[in-house]
Amino acid sequence: MKRWLAIAIVLAVAAGAAVLALRSTNRLAPAPSPSATGGPAPAGAADASAAAIEFASTDLYTVGPGTIARTIPVTGTLTPVERTTVKAKVAGEIVELAVREGDAVREGKLLARLDPVDFELRVREREAQLRSAQAQLAQAQRTLENNRRLLEKQFISQNAFDNAASAVDVAVAARDAAAAQLNQARKALADTRVVAPMSGVVAERFAQVGEKLPVDGRILSIVDLSRMEIEAPVPASEIAAVRIGQPVSMSIEGIAGEQVGRVVRINPGTQAGTRSVPVYISLAFPEGSRVRAGMFAQGRLALEERRDVLVVPLAAIRDAGGRQFVYLIDDGKLAERDVRIGLRDESAPAGQGAVGLAEVLDGLKAGDHVVGVNLGTLRAGSRVAIAPVAPAPPAPAPAPAPSSSAAPRRSP
């Protein structure tokens, strides 16, 4: 029994050693050659795949002619060109106020009425005074005519006739004064009706019905929203390039799209402490627009414009120690090409949602393909591949209509 037990132990140890040796052999075996999986690989395939750079079609830009401008930013708030404060021309109590803030009014529309009773009575008084003055004038003229006949017969002296003529002159002056006072009273009565001096929108009410106003008491203010102005500071170093009539593209908060304004005035002096010159930009808006006074506006003033020049996106230009270059696709490979840049416009659209263009004075020609986005440092000499555009996913098929031959549903 001992001998058979020893034999069994020896066999078990030998079997374990054989398993360990087989596992070591499999771990150290070489990977299968490419020929075992479909033939030998082409020479240099690994190096070529490592050096190639794949771009999306949106990463590249084709150099071509375009328009570029040198611009400066301008900002400001909208201020109405025409605005007025409506005041009471006569003292009185407000008995009617027909408009409120935000109401649109036309020139000549009735805005408010003051109590007219006192003014109506004054008109009647002045009318009576005028009639009295006219009667006195008529009496003085009759007296003068009688005295003329008496003087011809030498029944009165020349002095008496002259006194009668002076009485006529006094009566004429009294009549004219009474007529002027009547006109003044009638004007005061008319001024109890307050009308809009201009078309616009009521901006603010300063008085209420029942309030007694003095002369020149404020009632309300009106603004014309169809014509606005922006006061924008321009650096003194750039003011020589600004001219009356220059167009300005403006974006206004809360208003969709761009508005085009024009420079209408240039301040003759600089602002203290800023060394900038105020420039006034006028904008016109159609009736019913949602623009309001005090809105913030920003835009760019074009100081110089060049047409039909070669342009590239600003993102395509690389700066390295004073050297400017772009990555150019040349014969299927990536190359660095030094360029000389002219005007820059940081607000011009450059395609694919990018913003900013630069004028190329030297180094490129129309039709060249450059990397139009900043992808960091790239390796010149690498082969270039263009990734295919992914096809749009197919539209989902409509659900099939239920068959008319389907069995009807039984009600429970």
PyMOL commands that set and color helices and strands:
alter all, ss='L'
color gray80, all
select helices_A, chain A and resi 2-27+34-37+45-51+57-59+117-152+158-190+239-241+314-316
alter helices_A, ss='H'
color red, helices_A
select strands_A, chain A and resi 53-55+60-62+64-80+83-87+92-97+104-105+110-114+193-195+200-205+212-213+218-223+227-235+247-252+258-266+276-284+296-313+318-320+323-330+333-338+340-351+354-362+369-371+384-386
alter strands_A, ss='S'
color yellow, strands_A
deselect
rebuild
show_as cartoon
